[in-house]
Amino acid sequence: ARRISSKQRRLSLDEYRATFLRVPKIADRKPVFVSGEVRDRLDKIVRRLGGRGMSVSGLIENLARQHMEAYREYIEQWRKL
């Protein structure tokens, strides 16, 4: 197994924070339900790695936005099936 330097780990963490742990602006909030287990795990991520003002809702918002952007073209194609 290849070793990963602490510098590479830091860059990965910085990239993760920039992508998923920035506080999003949510103008029109709607409830979303997840299991207690998932909620607890997300809460640990936010508490350990997130900055001030970050929440599980913000993390879920960022995850959903990233997912929809990554799969945008496929979703459009699948929608037409």
DSSP file (Angstrom, degrees, kcal/mol; ACC not computed):
  #  RESIDUE AA STRUCTURE BP1 BP2  ACC     N-H-->O    O-->H-N    N-H-->O    O-->H-N    TCO  KAPPA ALPHA  PHI   PSI    X-CA   Y-CA   Z-CA
    1    1 A A              0   0    0      0, 0.0     2,-0.3     0, 0.0     0, 0.0   0.000 360.0 360.0 360.0 138.2    0.0    0.0    0.0
    2    2 A R        -     0   0    0      1,-0.1     2,-0.3     0, 0.0     0, 0.0  -0.561 360.0-125.1 -78.1 137.1    1.2    3.5   -0.9
    3    3 A R        -     0   0    0     -2,-0.3     2,-0.5     1,-0.0    -1,-0.1  -0.599  15.7-143.1 -83.1 142.6    1.8    5.9    1.9
    4    4 A I        -     0   0    0     -2,-0.3    -1,-0.0     3,-0.0     5,-0.0  -0.920  18.4-128.5-107.5 127.6    0.1    9.2    1.9
    5    5 A S     >  -     0   0    0     -2,-0.5     4,-2.2     1,-0.1     5,-0.2  -0.271  19.8-115.4 -71.9 159.8    2.0   12.2    3.2
    6    6 A S  H  > S+     0   0    0      1,-0.2     4,-2.2     2,-0.2     5,-0.1   0.831 118.0  57.1 -64.5 -30.8    0.6   14.5    5.8
    7    7 A K  H  > S+     0   0    0      2,-0.2     4,-2.3     1,-0.2    -1,-0.2   0.916 107.0  47.4 -65.0 -42.9    0.7   17.3    3.2
    8    8 A Q  H  > S+     0   0    0      2,-0.2     4,-2.4     1,-0.2    -2,-0.2   0.899 111.8  50.6 -64.3 -40.6   -1.4   15.2    0.9
    9    9 A R  H  X S+     0   0    0     -4,-2.2     4,-2.4     2,-0.2    -2,-0.2   0.904 110.3  50.1 -63.4 -40.3   -3.9   14.5    3.7
   10   10 A R  H  X S+     0   0    0     -4,-2.2     4,-2.7     2,-0.2    -2,-0.2   0.912 110.4  49.1 -64.6 -43.2   -4.0   18.2    4.6
   11   11 A L  H  X S+     0   0    0     -4,-2.3     4,-2.4     2,-0.2    -1,-0.2   0.900 111.5  49.9 -62.9 -40.2   -4.7   19.1    0.9
   12   12 A S  H  X S+     0   0    0     -4,-2.4     4,-2.5     2,-0.2    -2,-0.2   0.914 111.9  47.8 -63.9 -42.4   -7.5   16.5    0.8
   13   13 A L  H  X S+     0   0    0     -4,-2.4     4,-2.9     2,-0.2    -2,-0.2   0.913 111.3  50.5 -64.7 -42.9   -9.0   17.8    4.0
   14   14 A D  H  X S+     0   0    0     -4,-2.7     4,-2.4     2,-0.2    -2,-0.2   0.908 111.9  47.6 -60.9 -42.2   -8.9   21.4    2.7
   15   15 A E  H  X S+     0   0    0     -4,-2.4     4,-1.9     2,-0.2    -2,-0.2   0.909 112.1  49.9 -65.1 -42.4  -10.6   20.3   -0.5
   16   16 A Y  H  X>S+     0   0    0     -4,-2.5     4,-3.2     2,-0.2     5,-0.7   0.928 112.0  47.7 -61.6 -46.2  -13.2   18.4    1.4
   17   17 A R  H  X5S+     0   0    0     -4,-2.9     4,-1.4     1,-0.2    -2,-0.2   0.913 111.6  50.1 -61.9 -42.8  -13.9   21.4    3.6
   18   18 A A  H  <5S+     0   0    0     -4,-2.4    -1,-0.2    -5,-0.2    -2,-0.2   0.843 119.4  37.9 -65.6 -32.6  -14.1   23.7    0.6
   19   19 A T  H  <5S+     0   0    0     -4,-1.9    -2,-0.2    -5,-0.2    -1,-0.2   0.911 135.2  11.8 -84.3 -45.7  -16.6   21.4   -1.1
   20   20 A F  H  <5S+     0   0    0     -4,-3.2    42,-0.3    -5,-0.2    -3,-0.2   0.656 120.8  54.0-113.2 -19.7  -18.8   20.1    1.7
   21   21 A L  S  <<S+     0   0    0     -4,-1.4    30,-0.6    -5,-0.7     2,-0.4   0.102  73.8 110.6-113.3  23.6  -18.2   22.1    4.9
   22   22 A R  S    S-     0   0    0     -4,-0.1    40,-0.1    36,-0.1    31,-0.0  -0.764  80.0-105.0 -90.5 145.6  -18.7   25.7    3.7
   23   23 A V        -     0   0    0     -2,-0.4     2,-0.1    29,-0.1    31,-0.1  -0.575  40.5-147.5 -73.7 116.1  -21.9   27.3    5.1
   24   24 A P        -     0   0    0      0, 0.0     2,-0.7     0, 0.0    -1,-0.0  -0.439  12.3-120.5 -82.9 158.1  -24.5   27.3    2.3
   25   25 A K        -     0   0    0     -2,-0.1     2,-0.6    33,-0.0    -2,-0.0  -0.888  30.8-175.6 -95.9 117.2  -27.1   30.0    1.8
   26   26 A I        +     0   0    0     -2,-0.7     3,-0.3     1,-0.2    32,-0.0  -0.934   8.7 175.9-118.1 108.0  -30.5   28.3    1.9
   27   27 A A  S    S+     0   0    0     -2,-0.6     2,-0.6     1,-0.2    -1,-0.2   0.883  75.4  33.6 -80.9 -40.4  -33.3   30.7    1.2
   28   28 A D  S    S-     0   0    0      2,-0.0    -1,-0.2     0, 0.0     2,-0.1  -0.785  81.6-160.3-123.3  86.2  -36.3   28.4    1.2
   29   29 A R        -     0   0    0     -2,-0.6    -3,-0.0    -3,-0.3    -2,-0.0  -0.382  10.6-178.3 -73.2 142.3  -35.8   25.6    3.7
   30   30 A K        -     0   0    0     -2,-0.1     2,-0.1     2,-0.0    -2,-0.0  -0.980  32.0-103.1-134.5 146.7  -37.7   22.3    3.6
   31   31 A P        -     0   0    0      0, 0.0     2,-0.4     0, 0.0     0, 0.0  -0.427  33.6-173.6 -72.5 145.8  -37.5   19.4    6.0
   32   32 A V        -     0   0    0     -2,-0.1     2,-0.4     2,-0.0    25,-0.0  -0.995  13.3-142.3-136.0 139.0  -35.6   16.3    4.9
   33   33 A F        +     0   0    0     -2,-0.4     2,-0.3     0, 0.0     0, 0.0  -0.877  22.3 168.0-110.8 136.0  -35.5   13.1    7.0
   34   34 A V        -     0   0    0     -2,-0.4    -2,-0.0     1,-0.0     0, 0.0  -0.903  43.3 -86.1-132.4 163.2  -32.6   10.7    7.5
   35   35 A S     >  -     0   0    0     -2,-0.3     4,-2.5     1,-0.1     5,-0.2  -0.249  37.3-114.0 -66.1 159.0  -32.1    7.8    9.9
   36   36 A G  H  > S+     0   0    0      1,-0.2     4,-2.6     2,-0.2     5,-0.2   0.873 116.7  55.2 -60.6 -38.2  -30.8    8.5   13.4
   37   37 A E  H  > S+     0   0    0      2,-0.2     4,-2.1     1,-0.2    -1,-0.2   0.935 110.3  44.0 -62.4 -46.8  -27.6    6.6   12.6
   38   38 A V  H  > S+     0   0    0      1,-0.2     4,-2.7     2,-0.2     5,-0.2   0.919 113.1  52.7 -64.0 -43.4  -26.9    8.8    9.5
   39   39 A R  H  X S+     0   0    0     -4,-2.5     4,-2.3     1,-0.2    -2,-0.2   0.909 110.0  48.2 -58.4 -44.5  -27.7   12.0   11.4
   40   40 A D  H  X S+     0   0    0     -4,-2.6     4,-1.9     2,-0.2    -1,-0.2   0.897 112.3  48.4 -65.0 -41.1  -25.3   11.0   14.2
   41   41 A R  H  X S+     0   0    0     -4,-2.1     4,-1.7     2,-0.2    -2,-0.2   0.907 112.7  47.6 -67.3 -41.1  -22.5   10.2   11.8
   42   42 A L  H  X S+     0   0    0     -4,-2.7     4,-2.6     1,-0.2    -2,-0.2   0.890 108.9  55.5 -64.9 -38.7  -23.0   13.5    9.9
   43   43 A D  H  X S+     0   0    0     -4,-2.3     4,-2.7    -5,-0.2    -1,-0.2   0.890 105.6  51.7 -61.5 -39.9  -23.1   15.4   13.2
   44   44 A K  H  X S+     0   0    0     -4,-1.9     4,-2.4     2,-0.2     5,-0.3   0.909 109.9  49.5 -63.3 -41.5  -19.7   14.0   14.1
   45   45 A I  H  X>S+     0   0    0     -4,-1.7     4,-2.8     2,-0.2     5,-0.7   0.943 113.1  46.3 -61.3 -47.7  -18.2   15.1   10.8
   46   46 A V  H  X5S+     0   0    0     -4,-2.6     4,-1.6     1,-0.2    -2,-0.2   0.916 114.6  46.9 -63.4 -43.8  -19.6   18.6   11.2
   47   47 A R  H  <5S+     0   0    0     -4,-2.7    -1,-0.2    -5,-0.2    -2,-0.2   0.882 120.1  38.4 -66.5 -38.2  -18.5   18.9   14.8
   48   48 A R  H  <5S+     0   0    0     -4,-2.4    -2,-0.2    -5,-0.2    -1,-0.2   0.860 134.6  16.4 -81.8 -36.3  -15.0   17.6   14.1
   49   49 A L  H  <5S+     0   0    0     -4,-2.8    -3,-0.2    -5,-0.3    -2,-0.2   0.671 102.3  91.7-114.3 -21.5  -14.3   19.2   10.7
   50   50 A G     << -     0   0    0     -4,-1.6     3,-0.1    -5,-0.7   -28,-0.1  -0.330  64.2-129.4 -80.1 159.4  -16.8   22.0   10.2
   51   51 A G    >   -     0   0    0    -30,-0.6     3,-1.8     1,-0.2    -1,-0.1  -0.227  48.0 -52.6 -94.0-172.9  -16.3   25.6   11.1
   52   52 A R  T 3  S+     0   0    0      1,-0.3    -1,-0.2    -2,-0.1   -29,-0.1  -0.376 125.3  20.0 -63.3 135.0  -18.5   28.0   12.9
   53   53 A G  T 3  S+     0   0    0      1,-0.3    -1,-0.3    -3,-0.1     2,-0.2   0.346  90.7 131.6  88.0  -7.1  -22.0   28.1   11.7
   54   54 A M    <   +     0   0    0     -3,-1.8    -1,-0.3    -8,-0.1     2,-0.3  -0.559  31.8 178.4 -80.3 145.0  -21.8   24.8    9.9
   55   55 A S     >  -     0   0    0     -2,-0.2     4,-2.1    -3,-0.1     5,-0.1  -0.878  45.6-105.3-138.4 168.8  -24.7   22.3   10.5
   56   56 A V  H  > S+     0   0    0     -2,-0.3     4,-2.7     1,-0.2     5,-0.2   0.896 122.3  55.7 -62.5 -39.4  -25.8   18.9    9.4
   57   57 A S  H  > S+     0   0    0      1,-0.2     4,-2.4     2,-0.2    -1,-0.2   0.908 107.4  48.9 -59.2 -41.8  -28.4   20.6    7.2
   58   58 A G  H  > S+     0   0    0      2,-0.2     4,-2.4     1,-0.2    -1,-0.2   0.894 110.6  50.2 -64.3 -40.6  -25.7   22.6    5.5
   59   59 A L  H  X S+     0   0    0     -4,-2.1     4,-2.7     2,-0.2    -2,-0.2   0.925 111.4  48.1 -63.7 -44.6  -23.6   19.5    4.9
   60   60 A I  H  X S+     0   0    0     -4,-2.7     4,-2.7     2,-0.2     5,-0.2   0.903 110.6  52.2 -62.9 -40.8  -26.6   17.7    3.4
   61   61 A E  H  X S+     0   0    0     -4,-2.4     4,-2.5    -5,-0.2    -2,-0.2   0.939 112.5  44.9 -58.3 -48.0  -27.3   20.7    1.2
   62   62 A N  H  X S+     0   0    0     -4,-2.4     4,-2.5   -42,-0.3    -2,-0.2   0.895 113.0  50.6 -65.5 -40.8  -23.7   20.7    0.0
   63   63 A L  H  X S+     0   0    0     -4,-2.7     4,-2.5     2,-0.2    -2,-0.2   0.929 112.4  46.8 -61.7 -45.6  -23.7   16.9   -0.6
   64   64 A A  H  X S+     0   0    0     -4,-2.7     4,-2.8     2,-0.2     5,-0.2   0.917 112.8  48.8 -64.5 -43.5  -26.9   17.1   -2.6
   65   65 A R  H  X S+     0   0    0     -4,-2.5     4,-2.2    -5,-0.2    -1,-0.2   0.924 113.0  47.4 -62.1 -44.2  -25.7   20.0   -4.7
   66   66 A Q  H  X S+     0   0    0     -4,-2.5     4,-2.6     2,-0.2    -2,-0.2   0.914 113.0  49.2 -63.7 -43.1  -22.4   18.3   -5.4
   67   67 A H  H  X S+     0   0    0     -4,-2.5     4,-2.1     1,-0.2    -2,-0.2   0.937 111.6  48.1 -61.5 -48.2  -24.2   15.0   -6.3
   68   68 A M  H  < S+     0   0    0     -4,-2.8     4,-0.3     1,-0.2    -1,-0.2   0.869 114.1  47.1 -64.0 -35.7  -26.7   16.7   -8.6
   69   69 A E  H >< S+     0   0    0     -4,-2.2     3,-0.8    -5,-0.2     4,-0.3   0.917 111.9  49.8 -70.5 -42.6  -23.8   18.6  -10.4
   70   70 A A  H 3< S+     0   0    0     -4,-2.6    -2,-0.2     1,-0.2    -1,-0.2   0.849 123.5  31.0 -64.6 -34.4  -21.7   15.5  -10.8
   71   71 A Y  T 3X S+     0   0    0     -4,-2.1     4,-3.0    -5,-0.2     5,-0.2   0.206  84.4 116.4-109.4  14.4  -24.5   13.5  -12.2
   72   72 A R  H <> S+     0   0    0     -3,-0.8     4,-2.2    -4,-0.3     5,-0.2   0.899  78.6  44.8 -51.7 -51.9  -26.4   16.3  -14.0
   73   73 A E  H  > S+     0   0    0     -4,-0.3     4,-2.1     1,-0.2    -1,-0.2   0.904 115.4  47.6 -63.9 -41.9  -26.0   15.0  -17.5
   74   74 A Y  H  > S+     0   0    0      2,-0.2     4,-3.2     1,-0.2     5,-0.3   0.920 109.8  52.7 -64.9 -43.4  -26.8   11.4  -16.6
   75   75 A I  H  X S+     0   0    0     -4,-3.0     4,-2.4     1,-0.2    -2,-0.2   0.907 109.2  49.8 -60.0 -42.2  -29.9   12.5  -14.7
   76   76 A E  H  X S+     0   0    0     -4,-2.2     4,-1.0    -5,-0.2    -1,-0.2   0.916 113.2  46.4 -62.8 -42.9  -31.1   14.4  -17.7
   77   77 A Q  H >< S+     0   0    0     -4,-2.1     3,-0.6     1,-0.2     4,-0.3   0.929 114.3  47.1 -64.2 -45.3  -30.6   11.4  -19.9
   78   78 A W  H >< S+     0   0    0     -4,-3.2     3,-1.4     1,-0.2    -2,-0.2   0.852 104.5  61.2 -65.9 -34.8  -32.2    9.0  -17.5
   79   79 A R  H 3< S+     0   0    0     -4,-2.4    -1,-0.2     1,-0.3    -2,-0.2   0.827 102.0  53.6 -60.4 -31.9  -35.2   11.4  -17.0
   80   80 A K  T <<        0   0    0     -4,-1.0    -1,-0.3    -3,-0.6    -2,-0.2   0.529 360.0 360.0 -83.1  -6.5  -35.9   11.0  -20.8
   81   81 A L    <         0   0    0     -3,-1.4    -1,-0.2    -4,-0.3    -2,-0.1   0.500 360.0 360.0 -69.9 360.0  -36.1    7.2  -20.7
